[in-house]
Amino acid sequence: MDSSEYLRLLARLDSRAVRAERAQTKLEQELSASRAAENQATEELGHVSRLADIFFELSQILGGVVDHWLKEHGTKEPGQEPESTKVVLDILLKQLEAQKLANSGENSGDDSESGGTKAAV
């Protein structure tokens, strides 16, 4: 091998080294961006977890408030015992089921007679 071949070989090796260095730099930047995104996602997950805890506690408190309210205001006349929460919720459930049946009848395209009956109810 003469010196010109050595120079060409060195030039090829140098260009490959430069390309490898650029690829490594690009991969390091992508890794850094991925780590930053992971840190942000972890932080957001922590916030969501805290919010879920807050909502759970709030629902527990509101459940207690509703129970207390039903005990206080669930009487028909003074001197009567309050209606149980179950009775009140059963009434609400029946009303919701009736509305659901009425809505499903409207959506299925039944006769206009059923629509008139629903309006009267």
N, C-alpha and C positions, 0 to 999 in steps of 0.2 A: 504494500500500500504506500502510495506516495502522500505527500503532505496535503494535496488538494482533496483527496478522499477522506483524510482525517478531518479536514476542516468541514466538509459536507456532513460527515457523521456527527461531529460536534454541533453543527448548526441544527441538524434534525433532533438531536438529543435535547438541545437547548429549547427548541420550539415546543417539544413534547413536555419538557419541564415547565415551561411557561403556561401551556394549556392545563396541565395538571394543577398548577398553583392557582390558576383562575377558577377551575372547577372546585378545588378545595375551598377557596374563599367563598364561592357561591353557596356551597353546601353548609359552610359555617354560618353564613347569613341566614339561610333557610332554617337551620337548627335554632339559631337565636330567635327568629320570628316565631317558630313553633313553640319554643319554651315560653315566650312572652304570651302567646295565645293560650297556652296551657295554664299559666299563672292567672290570667284574667278569667278563664273559665272556672278555675278552682275558686277564685274569689267570688264570682257570681253564684256558684253553687252554694257557697257558704251563706251568701245573702238570701238565696231562695230557701235554704234550710231554716234560717232564722225566721223568715217570713212565715213559713209553714208552721213553725212552733208558735208564733204569735197568733196566727189564725186558729190553730187548735185551741190555745188558751182562751181566745176570744169566744170561740164557739162553746167552750165549756161554761164560760161566764154567762153568755147569752142564754144557754140552756137553763142555767140556774135562775136567771132573771125571768124567763118565760114560765118556768115551773112556779116560781113565787107569784107571778102575776096571775097565773091560772088559779092558784090557791086563793088569792085575794079576791079576784073578780069572777070566779067561776060559779057564783051562787045566783039562783034565780030570784030569791027573795031574802030579805034580812032574816037571820036566824037559821036558814038552811045551811047544810054543810056544802062546801064547794064540790062541784062536779070533778070527777077524777080527770087527770090529764088524758088518760086513755079514751074516755068517752068523747072529750072534745076533739081529740085527734081522729077518732073514728068518724065523727061527723064531717070533719074536714076532708078525710080520705074519700068518703062517699060522695061528697060534692065534687071533688077533683075527678073521680071516676065517671060521674055523670057528665061532667064537662068534656072529658076525653071521649066518651061514647058519642056525645053530640058532635064534637069536632070530627071524629072519624066518619060519622054519617054524612057530614057536609062534604068532606074530602072525597068520599067514594062516589059522589054524583047521584045520590038517591033522588026519589021523586020530590017534587016541590011540596007535597003534603007533609013529609017529615020535617022539612025546613020550617013550615008554618007551625008544626007542633013544637019544635024546639024554641021558636020565638015566643010561644005562649008560656013555656015552662020558665 
